[in-house]
Amino acid sequence: MPIPDEKIEEVRTATDLVEVAEDYVQLKQSGSRYMGLCPFHNEDTPSFGVDPDQNLYYCFGCQNGGDAFKFIQEIEGVGFLESVRMLADRYGIPLPEEETDPDAASERESILHALRFAARFFYRQLTQSDRGRPALDYLRRRGFAPETIKQFGLGYAPDEWDALLTTAEEEQIALETLEKAGLIIERNDGSGYYDRYRGRIIFPIFSHIGKVLAFAGRILDPDDERDQPKYINSPETEVYHKKEVLYGLNQAKQAIRTTDEVLLVEGYTDVISLSQAGVDNVVASSGTALTEQQIGVLDRYAKRAVMLYDADEAGERAALRGMERVLAAGLGAYAVELPEGDDPDEYVQEHGGDVFSEHVQEHRQDLPSFAYQRARRNGSLDAPEDRVDVQRGIIESVAQIPDANLRREYVAHTSEVTGVPDSDLFRMLEEEREQLERRAQRRRTREQKRQQRQSEEAPSAENEAASPTRGDASSPAPDTANETTSGPALLPEERVLFRLMLENGRRMVELVLGHMSLDEFSEGGPRALARALAKMYEEGNVQPQQILNGECGETLQQLGASVMMDEHEASEHWAQKEDIPVPHLNDRPYDAARSAMKFLKMDRADEAIEAVRERMYQASQQGADEQVQRLQQKMMSLQELRKGIKRGAFLDD
């Protein structure tokens, strides 16, 4: 059964779109709105805005807009019902299990439902069953409090072949869905399936907004490590791509924003122990070397990344590579080694969160210091040519920093660390930057050639079947909700009128559409929006929120969001040009509507006058005197009509 309307409204009311959007993009307050770089297309200047009062978003660059549900649908690639569930989970609004219908959902939504079900199953097995008692005792011995276990959703997979499978089948979750979610594995002989996780402590891996994406299962008895791997991890699925996911980000994101800094560790228990000790801005890279995709996610929250690494060659190499990638993304990058080879879990359990934080603050090294110290320790500074190689390696990393001022600071610091004059290092930097640009140009050239080949190989328009036109008998009847926004852009007067109608409802719709014909609105989206409001009025149920909620189609939702997100105050140039007072929307909405209608009608009259003037010119060139006289009469009528519009005669009808 579908989610009841009252539940959807409850979720909508509880949702703070600014808070939700900040999971994906850094926003800064600008007047009454919040602005940032659009998460839906690449841009250098912020054009993505969120209106906290309207709970709407709109990008003035790519014209993507709507409410919180639409935002989640677009950015997470899910359907409407799953977007409701995701926001309900975020804001703690219960949706009864029977309201979930995975058979009717998309494949992605079905997988997410199965993963959510499995996480709850594992958690109950750990905290509420006798089978999970040994695992719970183990976690308690490790120092994990009940609140921490709940916060990270830790669980236990019973040491049985089909405990999860059987329970999932009872809940009518399809075997195919369980397999696609990575929860079960088909037997070699094809006779059935068995649980992937058995007899293991379960670490759910959440998305940054709290959706269960995958699991890691840790062996409970260390003696068993001889026979089987310490961890079993979920495979890649439609919803889980480990190169894009950071363990603990959902719990850490607010602390990362507050400190502008993220700590990167290796293990799940490192994240959990540090968080429990009050070091909240910590994540792990889910068993992979730090990837560009993960750094891209962190860029939404942090200005600096601090890597805690193992004090061995592999750990140092991984830390150096991670710092290079972080710097290339425009973030600050630092590395810290813990004393005596402790891992973060052990260190914080023994010394506490405050001592850990002090150590990180006092012993962090930036890339030049870290790389030079590592080279000294490895004996790579003994020969002159080796020292030059180390210097060049540092500069190669610095050259990838996108900000020129930050590159300059790093070169100056490298000069201090290495003792090499900064003028020599700047020459190295220029050489490396030139090489980077040449490589980038080669990539652009290859991409252009690839696109050209694809274009040449694409079938020509003559060889493709013609699409049915709007006038074809076989084409469907036009649907207002699906009309495109092709045609002229919204005029300023139209923006004013639409915002007033959307904000003020029935009485304003009656005023505006009672004095304006539909064809006075611009073709495409504007006229479709006016038609939708007129239809609501005719049916006696004017609900502008339905447009903003997307119930009248995506096109009108985006158009409505663009109208509501704009300031839409009438331009003072109107008053200067036509000597007509222009009231402000919030102060005198009905006067503002009358003024905007005058200007829109005058725009249309001016267009008609210009068209007649062009026809008169053509007729006179052809010597068609009789036609010229008729057009002159029409011109006079239009000019009189325009004068009447300016006087507001149409408002007296």
Secondary structure, DSSP 8 states (H G I E B T S, - for coil): ----HHHHHHHHHH--HHHHHTTTS--EEETTEEEE--TTS--SS--EEEETTTTEEEETTT--EE-HHHHHHHHHT--HHHHHHHHHHHTT----GGG--TTTS-HHHHHHHHHHHHHHHHHHHHHH-GGGHHHHHHHHHTT--HHHHHHTT-EEE-SSSSHHHHHHHHTT--HHHHHHTTSEEE-TTSS-EEES--SEEEEEEE-TTS-EEEEEEEES-GGGGGTS-SEEE----SS--GGG--BTHHHHHHHHHHHTEEEEES-HHHHHHHHHTT--SEEE-TTS---HHHHHHHTTT-SEEEEEE-SSHHHHHHHHHHHHHHHHTT-EEEEEE-GGG--HHHHHHHH-HHHHHHHHHHH-EEHHHHHHHHHHHTTTTSSHHHHHHHHHHHHHHHHT-S-HHHHHHHHHHHHHHH---HHHHHHHHHHHHHHHHHHHHHHHHHHHHHHHHHHHHS--GGGS-----TT-TTS----GGG----SS---HHHHHHHHHHHHH-HHHHHHHHHHS-GGGS-TTHHHHHHHHHHHHHHTT---HHHHHTTTT-HHHHHHHHHHHHS-----HHHHHHH------TTT-HHHHHHHHHHHHHHHHHHHHHHHHHHHHHHHHHTT-HHHHHHHHHHHHHHHHHHHHHHHTGGGG-
